[in-house]
Amino acid sequence: MLFDTVATVVPGARTMLCRLVEVGGTASYEEVQDHFAVHPETPIDLERIGGTLSIRAVRRRVGPDNRSNLLERDDRRRIYWIEPALLEGLKRAFDLADARPDLLRQEPADS
């Protein structure tokens, strides 16, 4: 299920989820914005960051209690976080995605 999520979200959301996994599962809104404002491969406009992460990346009922979202947001504290119990599985999903990029959803080609 975690690989399916990694494979099917749009590339911008995939890159943002990967970044959250890389930093241990928790990052402030500002840290995410700062990172992606100057990202060499996947720059994301500051106004689009929240929308990029809210799309299907917030898969429901995946945490250890089968009720959590894959990606949680706390607007009061201004942080994104991933349930610690999901981090190792997401690391493996991203490793598989790196090994088999042909299985990943791609950005539509500009017409």
N, C-alpha and C positions, 0 to 999 in steps of 0.2 A: 504494500500500500504506500509506503514512503517513497519507493522508487517511482511508482505510478504518479505520485504528486510531483516529484522532481522532474519527471519526463514530460508531463502535460502542461505545467504552468508556462506562461509566456517567458521568454528568455530573461527579461528584466527582473521578473519576480524570482526566477530561479537563481539569478546572480545575487539578488538580495538575500534570499534564504541561505545560499552558500556562505555569504559574508557573515551572517549571524551565527552559523555553525562554526566558522573559523574563529570567531571571537568568543566562543564559549556559550553561545545561546542567548546573550543579553546585550542590548545596545540601546543607547538613548536615540531619540529621533535625530538629535543634532549630529551624533556620531555617524549615523547612517547617511544623513544628508551631506555631511562633509566628505565622506568617503566617495559617494557616487557623483557628487558635483564635479569631481576631477578624475573619475575613473577612466583609464585609458581605453578600455574595450566596450564598456557599457555605461556611458554617462547617462544619468537620469536627471531631468530638469527637477529642481526643488519642488515645484508645484505638483509634479506627478508622482513623487515618492510614495505618499500615502496610498494613492490609487494603485500603484504597482504592487504594493504588498497586500492590499485588501482583496484583490481578485483571488480566485480559487486557491491561493496559497494558504488561506485560513481554513483548511480542511477541518471538518468538525469530527468530534468523537474519536480521537486517536490517542489521547494520552493514557496513562496507566489506569485512570479511573473510567476510561472509555467515554468521557464527557468533554475533555479539553479540546481546544483547537490546536492545530499544529503550530500556528503562530498566534501568540496572544499579544494584545496591545493594552497598555495602561495609559490612557490619555491624561490622567491626573499627574502621574509621575513622568510622563513623556518617554516611555520605554517600550521596546519590542522585546519579547522573550519567547524562547522555545523551552518546553518542558524538558528538564534535564534527562528524564528517562528516554526521550526521543533522540537525543543528540548522537549517540553512537550509531543508531539505525540510519539517521540522516547522513552521517559521515560515510557509511557504507553505500548508501544510495548515490551520493555524489561521486564516490570512487567508481561505481559501476557506470554512471553517466559519463565520466571522463574516459572510461575504457570503451564505451559503446555510444558515442555521440549520435549515431544514426538512429537511435531509439528516442531521441529528444524532439519535442516540438520545436519548430524553427519559426523565426519571424517571417510573415508573408513577404514575398518579393514585391518591391514597388512596381506598379504597373504604369 
